[in-house]
Amino acid sequence: MANFMESKNPLLKDSAMSKAVNKTADSQDLVEVINKGEVMTVDGAVNKTLILFSLMMITTFVSYMMPSQLFMYVGIFGGLGAVLFASYKPHLSSTLAPIYALLEGLFVGTISAIYAAQFDGIIFQAVSLTFGTLLMMLAIYKSGLIKVTAKFKMGVAMATGAIFIVYLVSFIGSFVGFNVPYLHEGGLMGIGVSIVIIAVASLNLLIDFDSFEKGAAHGSPKYMEWFCAMGLLVTLVWLYWEFLRLLSKLQRD
């Protein structure tokens, strides 16, 4: 049961955070580490997020101007590989996080070009909705309107895991002619499915914010700033992609 109470974003597992804290505590006196500025801070994690976003935008621009399926699949699977490796080797996050950002930009740029070619104005709308949601969820988190408790994490984790399984089945099914009903379709049901997925992705942002604060409060190592920043970027990319899918369904209908 404990595993289900962790974030399904592989970068933001409570167990990974705990290991990092223990490693710091075992290696040297925590007070000395803090005095040297070698522990994670919220401001540091925010700065790392901005750096990763800037890196992602470089390859996003390149792949948007020259979209290709190769870029898209390299971005998807290369980025996934970097995320999974970082989840097991978080101390390498300062290297893996920038790699993830650059690879993910290949996916974001290509998928954006594909949707932009079919639907006018969809990129601006999706970007606006993504950052609007980010700010809204940050306000909700800061206000305490939704508490990030163990039960909350468990619920979001189970919902996120279920969505991941559905997408995996859909991906495998695409090679054998099987489609998951409503997942890629328009109409009220298809739109409803997209809204539910966006809601789950948005709730993951609360867990991301909580990880920033808990990492800083627990005296996590400095590299955890990169670790947590990459986790937030993972959620934002997912949210942006889901908004593209929802808007495309709305414009088709």
N, C-alpha and C positions, 0 to 999 in steps of 0.2 A: 504493500500500500504506500509505503514511503516514496517509492519511485514515481508514483503518479502525482505526488504532491509537489514535484519539481517542475519547473518550466520546461515545456517541450522544445523551446528554443535551446538547442544543445549547448550554446555558449553560456547560458544563464542558469545552469543547474546549481542548486544550493550546495550539492556535494562538492562541486568544483570550487566554489567560493570558500567553503570550509577548509578544503585541502590547502588552498593558497594562504589562508589565514594561519593555519597550523604551521606551514612551512616558514612563514615569516617569524612566528613566535619561537620556533625551534632553532632558527639560524642565529638570531641575535636579539638582544633586548629590544622590545617593541618601542620603548620610549626613545632609545637612541635612533632607531629607524625613523621615527616620526620627526625627530629633530633634524635629521639629514634630508627630510623631504622625500623619503624613499617609499612612502605608502600611497595608496590610491586616495585621490580626492574627487569630489563631484565635479569641480571646475576642470580638473585634469581630464576626466572622462568626457566631459562636454567638448573640450578642445580636441581630443582625439577623434570624437565623432565628426567634428567639422573637417578635420584633416582627411578622414576616410571618405567623407562625402565629396570633398574636392577631388580626391583621386578618382573616385568613381565617375565623376562628371567628365574627366578627361577622356576616358575610354568610352563613356556614353556618347560623347560628341563624335568621336571617330566612328563608332559602329552605327550611329544614326545616319551619318553621311554616307557610309559604305556598309549597309546592312547585309548580313549573310547568315545562312543557317549554321555555318561553321562557328561564327562568333557566338551565336545564341547557345549552341550546345557546349562550347568551351566555357562560356560564362556560367551555364547551369551546373555542369558536372565539375568543372574546375572550382567554382565557388563552393559547391557542396563539399568537395574534398577538403578545401581549406578550413571550412567550418568544423567538419568532423575531426580533423587533425587537431585543431585548436581546442576542441572540447576535451581531448585526452592529453594534450600537451599545452596547457594554458600559458606556461612560461615562455612559449615561443610566439605569443600573440603579437608582440611588437613587430614581428616579421610577417606572420600569417595574415594579420588584419589588413595591412596595405595590399597584400597579394589578393585577398578576397575582394577588396574594393575595386581593384583594377579589373579583375575577372568579371565581377558582377556588372560592371559598366558595359561590358560587351553584350550581356543579355539585355540590360535595360535599354540600351540604345537601339538594338535590333528590334526588340519587341515594340518599342515606341514608334519606330519607322513603319513597321507593319500596320499598326493601328492608325497612324497618322495618314497613311495612304488611302485608307478606307473611310475614315470619319473625320470631318473637318472640326478643328478645335478641341479634339479629344485629349490631346496631351496637356494643354493648359488647364483643362477642367480636372484631369486626374491629378496633376501636380498640386493644384489649389486644394482639392479635396483631401489629398494626403497630408499636406502641411496643416490644413485646417483641423483635421482629425488629431494630428500630433499635438497641436496647441490646446485643443479641447480636452484631450485625455490628460495632458499635463496639468491643466487647471483642475480637473476632477481629482487627480492624484494629490495635488497640493492642498485642496480643500478638505480632503479626507472623506469625500462623499462616498467613495468606494474604497474599502479597506482591503489591502493586499494581505489576506490571511492565508493560513495553510489550506483551508477549505476552498478559498477562492482560487488558489494556485491549482489545486486538484481538479476543480471544475474546468478551468481554462485549459489545463494540460490534457485532459481527456477529450475535450472538444477539438483542440488542435491536433491531437493524435489521430482522431477519427477523420478529420479533413485530410491529413497527410495520407492515410490509408486509401481514402476515396480517390485522391489524385494519383496515387501509385497504381491503383487498379485501372484508372482511366488511361494512364500512360501505357501500361502493358496491353490493355485492351485495344489501343489504337493500332497495334501491330497485327491484330487478329480480327479486326472489324467489329469490336465490341465497344459500345459507348455507354457511359454511365448516364442514366436518365436525368435530364434537367441541368446537368452540370455545365454544359456548353450551349444550352438552348436558351431562346428568348421566352417570351410569354410570362405570365404571372408567376408560375412555378420556378422558372429559370432565374427570373429577377429576384424572387424570394430567396433562393439558394445563395445567390451572390451577396445579398444583404446580410444573411446569417454569417457567411464566411468573413465578410468585412467586419462585422461586430466582434467575432472571435479574434481576428487580427488586431483590432483596436484594443481589446482587453489585454492582449499580450504586451501592449505598450506600457500598461500599468506595472506589469511584472518587470519590464526593462527598467523603468524609473526606480522601482523599489531596489533593484540590484545595484544601481548607481549608489544609492544612499546606504544600503547595507554594506557594500564593499568598502566604502569610506569609513563608516562607523566601526567596522570590525578591524580596521587597520590592514586591509589586504595589500599585497605587494603592488608596486607601481605598475607592473605589466598588466594588472587587472583592468587598468583604464582602457587599454587597447581591447582586452577581452570583452568588456561590457559594451564598449563603443561598437564593436563588430556585431554584437547581439542586437543592439538597437537598429543598426543598419539593415540587418537581416529582416527584421519586422517591417521596417519602412518600405523596403523593396517589395515584400510580399503584399503590403497594403496598397502600394501604387499599382501593382499588377492587377489586383482584384478590382480596383476602381476602374482601370482600363476595361476589364471584362464587363463590369456592370454597365458602364456608359455605352459600350458597344451594343449591349443587349437592348438598352433603352432607345438607342438611335435606330436599331433595326425594327423595332416594334412601333 
